Amino acid sequence: MRRASPLWRLWAFVWLLLLSSCATPGTPVATVPPEPLRPYHTLTPSPTATPPLQPAETALPTPTPFLYTVQPGDTMSSIALKFGVSLDALMAANPDVIPSAMSVGQELRIPLGGDSTTDEPTPTPASLRVQGVSCYATLEGGMWCFVEVHNEYPDFVENVSAQVTLVNAQGGKVATQVALLPLDILPPGRSLPLMVFFAPEVPPEARPNVRLLTAIRLLPGDPRYLPASLQNTFVEIDWSGRVARVQGQVYLPEGVSNAETVWVVAVAYDENGQVVGVRRWESDGGLVAGNALPFVFSVASLGAEIANVEVVVEARAQR
């Protein structure tokens, strides 16, 4: 038998190795589980913080002064009282108006919503001497207060006013009002009380604090006020001392303007010189120059018995 050659045996061995490798079952491949992703901080830009839009403030309307036309018999103080504004605020709102020279038909600005904010200077009050303050409680729970002032100037003084503040026994403020003269002017060398009434309820023990607000000296020869005089004045105090009857005449000399308004004021005093009552008489019509106008009226006491009565007259020219 013929033997195989060595070369053939070598190729047969290699061939068997190749066949055995193909028949071997596949071994699973080990897979490395994926590593979890590691987060990294990046410089990712964020949106810029924008403040929320605020609604624009709408300017609210402020109180607007209105115009008032001066009427016959008006004074700066009476106009202030009519519209419930302070005399200082009214004068500050009308810096070009001379209170003692207002004329009928002139227009004034009436400030509203408190004192005027204008930077215009306000007139400085003339210095008047306060001679006494007296207050009297009424049966209804109100209170009358009189502030007597004296004019030491040689000229008439107009627009006289004072602030009266009532305080209780503990010093607390009860009420504040402006006191005014019963006439538009205070004659030179004379005394008159400013008057104010406080409505109920006012504590009977309330006491007043007083501060002079305004007093304007008039120029000599102011044409609005006429040189009227009192004649045949007679005062009679009744038996109780509580009421005084006043009568007489107002005389207007010739050569002056006719009077459109005539007022007569009676001021009652007690034996200590305290004001206890005030009454104003007003004419129904005017007074022609060169004539006399009779008057008669009574004044009552709010306090002690009447010991003396002073009478003062004022006549205003026609406009």
C-alpha positions as CSV (number, residue, x, y, z in Angstrom):
1,M,0.0,0.0,0.0
2,R,1.3,3.5,-1.0
3,R,1.9,5.8,2.0
4,A,0.8,9.5,2.0
5,S,3.4,12.1,1.5
6,P,4.3,14.5,4.4
7,L,3.3,17.6,2.4
8,W,-0.2,16.2,1.9
9,R,-0.5,15.4,5.6
10,L,0.4,19.0,6.5
11,W,-2.4,20.5,4.2
12,A,-4.9,18.0,5.6
13,F,-4.1,19.1,9.2
14,V,-4.6,22.8,8.3
15,W,-7.8,22.0,6.6
16,L,-9.2,20.2,9.7
17,L,-8.3,23.1,11.9
18,L,-10.2,25.5,9.7
19,L,-13.3,23.3,9.7
20,S,-13.3,22.9,13.5
21,S,-13.1,26.7,13.9
22,C,-16.2,27.2,11.8
23,A,-18.2,24.5,13.7
24,T,-17.5,26.0,17.1
25,P,-20.6,27.7,18.6
26,G,-20.3,31.5,18.8
27,T,-19.2,33.0,22.1
28,P,-21.3,36.0,23.1
29,V,-19.3,39.2,22.9
30,A,-19.1,41.0,26.2
31,T,-20.4,44.5,25.8
32,V,-19.4,47.3,28.2
33,P,-22.4,49.0,29.5
34,P,-22.5,52.7,28.5
35,E,-21.4,55.0,31.1
36,P,-24.0,57.4,32.2
37,L,-23.7,60.8,30.7
38,R,-22.0,63.3,33.0
39,P,-23.7,66.7,32.9
40,Y,-21.4,69.6,32.4
41,H,-22.1,73.3,33.4
42,T,-22.0,75.3,30.2
43,L,-22.2,79.0,29.8
44,T,-25.5,78.9,28.2
45,P,-26.8,82.5,28.1
46,S,-30.1,83.1,30.0
47,P,-32.7,85.7,29.1
48,T,-32.0,89.1,30.7
49,A,-34.4,89.8,33.6
50,T,-36.7,92.6,32.5
51,P,-38.6,94.5,35.2
52,P,-42.4,94.4,34.6
53,L,-43.8,97.5,33.0
54,Q,-45.4,99.9,35.4
55,P,-48.4,101.8,34.3
56,A,-47.6,105.4,33.8
57,E,-49.1,107.6,36.6
58,T,-51.9,109.7,35.3
59,A,-51.9,113.2,36.7
60,L,-55.1,113.8,38.6
61,P,-56.8,117.1,38.1
62,T,-56.0,119.6,40.8
63,P,-58.5,122.1,42.2
64,T,-58.6,125.1,39.8
65,P,-59.2,128.6,41.1
66,F,-62.3,130.2,39.6
67,L,-63.1,133.8,39.1
68,Y,-65.5,135.8,41.2
69,T,-66.8,139.3,40.3
70,V,-66.8,141.8,43.2
71,Q,-70.3,142.9,44.1
72,P,-71.4,146.1,45.9
73,G,-70.6,145.9,49.6
74,D,-67.9,143.2,49.2
75,T,-64.7,143.3,51.1
76,M,-61.8,140.9,50.9
77,S,-62.7,139.3,54.2
78,S,-66.4,138.9,53.4
79,I,-65.5,137.2,50.1
80,A,-63.1,134.8,51.9
81,L,-65.9,134.0,54.4
82,K,-68.4,133.5,51.6
83,F,-66.3,130.8,49.9
84,G,-64.8,129.2,53.0
85,V,-61.2,130.1,52.2
86,S,-58.6,131.8,54.4
87,L,-58.0,135.5,53.9
88,D,-54.3,134.8,53.5
89,A,-55.0,132.3,50.7
90,L,-57.4,134.7,49.0
91,M,-54.9,137.6,49.1
92,A,-52.0,135.3,48.0
93,A,-54.1,134.2,45.0
94,N,-54.7,137.9,44.1
95,P,-51.3,139.6,44.7
96,D,-52.1,142.5,42.3
97,V,-55.3,143.4,44.1
98,I,-55.2,146.1,46.8
99,P,-57.9,145.1,49.3
100,S,-58.7,148.7,50.2
101,A,-59.1,149.7,46.5
102,M,-61.3,146.9,45.1
103,S,-64.1,148.0,42.8
104,V,-67.4,146.6,41.8
105,G,-66.9,144.4,38.7
106,Q,-63.3,143.5,39.5
107,E,-62.5,139.8,39.2
108,L,-60.8,137.9,42.0
109,R,-59.3,134.4,41.8
110,I,-60.9,132.2,44.4
111,P,-58.4,129.4,45.4
112,L,-59.8,126.0,46.2
113,G,-58.4,122.9,47.9
114,G,-56.6,124.6,50.7
115,D,-54.2,127.4,50.9
116,S,-52.8,128.9,47.8
117,T,-49.4,127.6,46.7
118,T,-48.3,130.8,45.0
119,D,-45.0,132.2,45.9
120,E,-46.3,135.7,45.8
121,P,-45.8,137.6,49.1
122,T,-48.9,138.2,51.3
123,P,-49.6,141.5,53.0
124,T,-48.3,141.8,56.6
125,P,-51.0,142.5,59.1
126,A,-50.9,145.9,60.8
127,S,-50.2,145.6,64.5
128,L,-53.4,145.9,66.5
129,R,-53.6,145.7,70.2
130,V,-55.9,143.0,71.6
131,Q,-57.6,144.5,74.6
132,G,-59.7,141.6,75.7
133,V,-61.2,138.2,74.8
134,S,-64.6,137.0,76.2
135,C,-66.7,134.0,75.3
136,Y,-70.2,133.1,76.3
137,A,-71.9,129.7,76.1
138,T,-75.4,129.6,74.7
139,L,-78.3,127.5,75.9
140,E,-78.2,125.4,72.7
141,G,-74.6,124.3,73.4
142,G,-72.8,126.8,71.2
143,M,-70.5,129.7,72.1
144,W,-70.0,133.3,71.1
145,C,-66.5,134.8,71.3
146,F,-65.6,138.5,71.2
147,V,-62.0,139.7,70.5
148,E,-61.7,143.4,71.2
149,V,-59.0,145.1,69.2
150,H,-57.8,148.7,69.2
151,N,-56.6,150.8,66.3
152,E,-53.8,153.1,67.4
153,Y,-53.1,154.3,63.8
154,P,-54.2,157.7,62.5
155,D,-55.7,155.8,59.5
156,F,-58.7,153.5,59.1
157,V,-57.9,149.8,59.2
158,E,-59.7,147.3,56.9
159,N,-60.0,143.5,56.6
160,V,-59.4,142.9,60.3
161,S,-59.6,139.2,61.2
162,A,-58.3,136.9,63.9
163,Q,-58.1,133.1,64.3
164,V,-59.9,131.8,67.5
165,T,-59.1,128.3,68.6
166,L,-61.2,126.8,71.5
167,V,-59.4,124.3,73.7
168,N,-60.8,122.0,76.4
169,A,-59.7,121.6,80.0
170,Q,-57.0,119.2,78.9
171,G,-55.6,121.6,76.3
172,G,-57.1,119.7,73.4
173,K,-58.3,121.5,70.4
174,V,-62.1,121.7,70.1
175,A,-62.7,124.0,67.1
176,T,-61.1,126.8,65.1
177,Q,-62.8,129.7,63.3
178,V,-62.0,133.1,61.9
179,A,-63.5,136.1,63.8
180,L,-64.5,139.3,61.9
181,L,-65.5,142.8,62.7
182,P,-69.2,143.8,62.6
183,L,-68.0,146.7,60.3
184,D,-65.7,146.6,57.3
185,I,-63.3,149.2,58.9
186,L,-62.0,150.0,62.3
187,P,-61.8,153.8,62.7
188,P,-58.6,155.4,64.1
189,G,-58.4,155.6,67.9
190,R,-61.4,153.3,68.3
191,S,-61.9,149.8,69.6
192,L,-64.3,147.1,68.2
193,P,-64.8,143.4,68.9
194,L,-64.2,140.8,66.3
195,M,-67.0,138.2,66.5
196,V,-67.3,134.5,65.9
197,F,-69.9,131.9,66.8
198,F,-69.1,128.2,67.4
199,A,-72.0,125.9,66.7
200,P,-72.9,123.1,69.2
201,E,-71.6,121.1,70.9
202,V,-69.0,123.2,72.6
203,P,-67.8,122.2,76.1
204,P,-68.8,124.9,78.6
205,E,-65.3,125.0,80.0
206,A,-63.7,125.7,76.6
207,R,-61.2,128.5,76.5
208,P,-60.1,130.6,73.5
209,N,-56.6,131.1,72.0
210,V,-56.4,134.1,69.7
211,R,-54.0,135.0,66.8
212,L,-54.4,138.1,64.7
213,L,-54.5,137.2,61.0
214,T,-55.0,140.4,58.9
215,A,-55.4,144.1,59.4
216,I,-54.7,146.5,56.5
217,R,-54.2,150.2,56.8
218,L,-56.1,152.3,54.3
219,L,-54.7,155.2,52.4
220,P,-55.9,158.6,53.7
221,G,-59.0,159.8,51.8
222,D,-60.2,156.4,50.6
223,P,-63.3,157.3,48.5
224,R,-65.2,154.2,49.5
225,Y,-65.8,155.3,53.0
226,L,-67.7,158.5,53.8
227,P,-67.3,161.0,56.7
228,A,-70.7,160.2,58.3
229,S,-71.3,161.1,61.9
230,L,-73.7,160.3,64.7
231,Q,-76.0,162.9,66.1
232,N,-78.4,162.9,69.1
233,T,-77.3,159.5,70.2
234,F,-79.2,158.2,73.2
235,V,-78.7,154.9,75.1
236,E,-81.2,153.6,77.6
237,I,-80.4,150.4,79.7
238,D,-83.5,148.6,81.0
239,W,-84.1,147.8,84.7
240,S,-82.6,144.3,84.4
241,G,-79.4,145.5,82.9
242,R,-79.7,142.8,80.2
243,V,-80.9,145.0,77.3
244,A,-80.0,148.5,76.1
245,R,-82.0,150.6,73.6
246,V,-80.0,152.7,71.2
247,Q,-81.3,155.6,69.0
248,G,-80.0,158.6,67.1
249,Q,-79.3,159.9,63.6
250,V,-76.6,159.3,61.0
251,Y,-75.6,162.6,59.3
252,L,-73.8,162.8,55.9
253,P,-72.4,166.2,55.1
254,E,-72.9,168.0,51.9
255,G,-70.3,167.9,49.2
256,V,-69.6,164.2,49.5
257,S,-70.9,161.2,47.6
258,N,-74.2,159.7,48.5
259,A,-74.1,156.6,50.8
260,E,-75.2,153.3,49.4
261,T,-74.8,151.4,52.7
262,V,-75.1,152.7,56.3
263,W,-74.3,150.6,59.3
264,V,-74.5,151.4,63.0
265,V,-72.9,149.1,65.6
266,A,-73.6,149.1,69.3
267,V,-71.1,147.4,71.6
268,A,-72.3,146.6,75.2
269,Y,-69.7,146.4,78.0
270,D,-70.0,145.2,81.6
271,E,-68.7,147.1,84.6
272,N,-65.2,145.5,84.1
273,G,-65.0,146.7,80.5
274,Q,-65.6,143.2,79.0
275,V,-67.7,143.0,75.8
276,V,-71.0,141.3,76.6
277,G,-73.0,142.0,73.5
278,V,-72.8,143.4,69.9
279,R,-75.6,144.4,67.5
280,R,-75.5,145.9,64.0
281,W,-78.2,148.0,62.5
282,E,-78.4,148.3,58.7
283,S,-80.3,150.9,56.7
284,D,-83.0,149.8,54.3
285,G,-81.8,152.3,51.7
286,G,-78.9,154.7,51.2
287,L,-78.4,158.2,52.5
288,V,-78.2,161.3,50.4
289,A,-75.4,163.8,51.2
290,G,-76.7,166.7,53.4
291,N,-79.3,164.6,55.1
292,A,-79.8,162.6,58.3
293,L,-81.0,159.1,58.8
294,P,-82.7,158.0,62.0
295,F,-82.1,154.7,63.7
296,V,-83.3,152.8,66.7
297,F,-82.5,149.2,67.8
298,S,-81.5,147.2,70.9
299,V,-78.5,145.2,72.0
300,A,-78.6,142.4,74.6
301,S,-76.0,141.0,77.0
302,L,-74.8,137.5,76.8
303,G,-73.0,137.8,80.1
304,A,-73.1,140.3,83.0
305,E,-75.3,143.4,83.3
306,I,-74.7,146.1,80.8
307,A,-72.8,149.1,82.2
308,N,-71.9,151.0,79.0
309,V,-72.6,151.1,75.3
310,E,-70.4,152.4,72.5
311,V,-71.9,153.3,69.1
312,V,-69.9,153.4,65.8
313,V,-71.1,154.3,62.3
314,E,-69.9,153.3,58.8
315,A,-71.2,154.7,55.5
316,R,-70.0,153.4,52.1
317,A,-70.2,155.4,48.9
318,Q,-72.3,154.4,45.9
319,R,-70.4,152.4,43.3
